[in-house]
Amino acid sequence: MTMLHLNAFLMGVGHHEAAWRLPESDPFAQTDVAHFTRLARIAERGKLDSLFLADSPVLWNSIGRRPAGTLEPTVLLTALAGATRHIGLIATASTTYNEPFNLARRFASLDHVSGGRAGWNIVTTAGVDAARNFNLDELPAHRDRYERAAEFLEVSLKLWDSWDDDAPLGDKDAGRWGDDSLLYPPRHVGRHFRVAGPLNVPRSPQGYPLLVQAGSSEDGKELAARYAEAVFTAQQTLAEAQGFYRDLKRRAAQFGRDPDSVKILPGIVPAVGATEAEARALEEELDRLIKPEYARAQLATTLRVAPEDLDLDKELPADLPSEDEIQGAKSRYTLIVTLARRERLTVRQLIGRLGGGRGHRTFAGTPEQVADAIEEWYRSGAADGFNIMPPVLPSGLETFVDQVVPILQRRGLFRTEYAGTTLRDHYGLPRPVNQSARRLAAASH
Ligand SMILES: Cc1cc2nc3c(=O)[nH]c(=O)nc-3n(C[C@H](O)[C@H](O)[C@H](O)COP(=O)(O)O)c2cc1C
């Protein structure tokens, strides 16, 4: 029987923007490796498929708002690889502000270091502030960023396949360490990149990291359908999630892929309490701690309006840009505007909703109700699994693992033990065939 997949999306002391203000929270935990080690071990105790770190090469907004400044994800995951044995380790890295050789090498290294547990969340990075850290005055256009991302992936795949699995020989008797004829240098020449190769890291335990994608615009979905093995997405309603799920699986099939080889994981921010009232009280306490002026400034940037145009006690202005005019994160922009309009939220209410999970679905309830919510989406063709985004960390992850996971296990929906050793094993995906070796073999027949 297929089972659902659970990924722990770790973010400082929690996804709720005011989590750091709770008495239990360490406001400096975001740079504390012991904090993340504890989180990784809790997630592994719950037999979760993987954990995930988001990233952008920029300091966001005001450091007044919430804990700011994060460790580079592949560095942090290297430390966590040594502190865990089974759980998959997924890092975000940008195709807009890296070179394929650097990143392919870094992820191949993480895959070796972790014994086959590395994953790469491929993002194109929205926002002009990041562009200004990389010799640019403006954000490259959305279409161009995705075009570069596709070529970036082509080059990365060629680099990971530039070593045959059998190239290292270690033949001490013959005095021959490796077989040069089993190296396949890409010699790639394209619009964005010229890369000779081969990579300077042998093919890794998984062949290459699990490829994850997290942009839900048209271009984002096309990239996911072509390459992604797991897709993170923000979906507010069951109907929208089902639509997204169907659409992405159909696109994957159009690229000749088995739709089941792309696992779709919407986010859920679960506020768990012994009773529904207790869960809601936690949510309300967190929302009370939000300082709306910071959140309003960020919302204004996202919506491309002046902060003064957003009246906290009124709905959003009527004349907002269309998605076509947005060059940053298109799908998140549309999600926010649709949510506000559908529910006729005031700016203050919208800020409260976004404060919990930045557009991801928030859900307050008992462990049983959270398990029901997960099961409903899983059984009705909306998800292959979930990105678990606890509002407060570590307590929210602990509650999820100790109280929700056992219910999912009793219902036969989630593993009770890890069956394999690699991240792809957890997601039920095969180790990729080396395409360079396959092409060469086909040509010589
Ligand atoms: C769960 C999740 C995590 C994401 N993490 C990141 C991230 O760490 N860095 C990033 O630049 N974009 C991240 N994104 C993607 C952005 O939200 C946004 O969709 C993307 O930058 C723009 O792509 P789009 O225009 O195709 O939506 C994430 C998306 C989701 C759903």
The ligand as a Gaussian input file, in Angstrom:
#p B3LYP/6-31G(d) Opt

LIG

0 1
 C        7.054000      25.228000       0.844000
 C        7.706000      26.228000      -0.022000
 C        8.987000      26.620000       0.276000
 C        9.630000      27.560000      -0.514000
 N       10.878000      27.920000      -0.178000
 C       11.503000      28.849000      -0.906000
 C       12.811000      29.262000      -0.552000
 O       13.379000      28.767000       0.399000
 N       13.403000      30.202000      -1.307000
 C       12.797000      30.753000      -2.399000
 O       13.392000      31.591000      -3.044000
 N       11.555000      30.384000      -2.765000
 C       10.902000      29.439000      -2.040000
 N        9.644000      29.047000      -2.397000
 C        9.075000      29.540000      -3.656000
 C        8.469000      30.909000      -3.530000
 O        7.416000      30.856000      -2.593000
 C        7.946000      31.365000      -4.854000
 O        6.890000      30.521000      -5.224000
 C        9.012000      31.375000      -5.908000
 O       10.105000      32.090000      -5.471000
 C        8.570000      32.018000      -7.178000
 O        8.106000      31.086000      -7.989000
 P        6.719000      31.247000      -8.727000
 O        6.680000      32.631000      -9.291000
 O        6.843000      30.142000      -9.745000
 O        5.642000      30.977000      -7.745000
 C        8.973000      28.119000      -1.618000
 C        7.677000      27.717000      -1.925000
 C        7.037000      26.793000      -1.141000
 C        5.669000      26.372000      -1.502000

